[in-house]
Amino acid sequence: MLMARKMAAELLGTVLLVYFGVGVAIPITGTSVNPARGLGPALIVGGPALSQVWLFIVAPLVGGALAAGGHRLLNPRTPAEPLASGEIPPAGS
């Protein structure tokens, strides 16, 4: 039962995220959910659209780095304790 609730919560989160992206962000900002549909026209048209392509590429990388940093802050690694023999156990043990 718990697994079904977790799956339902994940599904609801995905649906809300897609709704926000398609139903809210596109009409307001003209954003693109599909990178090919965003980059292709920018390359053809040029001008201001092409000058904003760097943000389309850099922003996900910065977001990924921030998410990785947040994960490390919230889930710190504990150092491996040496065994009685003095050896350090392999990772994942």
N, C-alpha and C positions, 0 to 999 in steps of 0.2 A: 504494500500500500504506500509506503514511504517513497519507493522508487517511482511509482506512478505520479505522486505529487511533485516530485523533483522534476520529472520529465515534463509535466504540465506547466510548471513554473518556467522552465527553460523555453518551452514552446511559446508561452505568453510573452516572455521577454523578447524573443526573436521577432514575433509578430509586431509588438509595439515598436521595436527598433526599425523595422522595415517601414511600418506606417509613418513613423516620424520622418524617416529619410525621404520617402516618396510623397507622402501626403502633406508634409509641412515644409521641409527644407527646400525641395525643388521649386515650389511656387514662390517662396520668399526670396531665395538667393539664386535660383537658377543652377543649383549644384547638379552634379552628375553622380549617379550611383555606380555606373559602369565606366571604368577608366578609358576604354576605347571610345566611348561616346563623348567623353570630355576632352581627350587629347587630340583625337582626329580632327574635329572642327577647328580647334585652336591652331593646329599646324596649318590647316588650309587657309583660314581667315587671317591669321597673324595679328599684328597690332596689339591692342590691350589684352586680348584673350591669350595670346602667346606670352605676354609678359607676366602672366599669372601662373604659368605652368609650373614654375619652380615650387610654388606653394603646394600644388597638387602632388608633387613628388616628395617634398621635404616634410610636410605636415604628418603623414603617416609614420615616417621614420622617427620623428621627434615623439609622437604619441606612443610608439612602440618602446622607445627608450625610457620614457617616463613610466610606462606601465611596468617594464622590467625592474626599474629602480624601486617603484612602489612595492612590487612583489618581494624584492629582496629586503626592504625595510620591514614589511609585515610578516615575512617568513624567514627569519635569519637562520643560517646554517649553524649547526652545533658541531664543534670540532670532534673528530673521531678520537675516541678514547683508546689508548694503547692497550693491547692484550697483556695478559700476565707474562707472556714470553717477550714483551717489548715491541712486538710487531704491531703495525697499524692495520686494522682490518680493511679489506677493499671496500670501495664505495658501494652503498646499497645493502650492506650487510647489517 
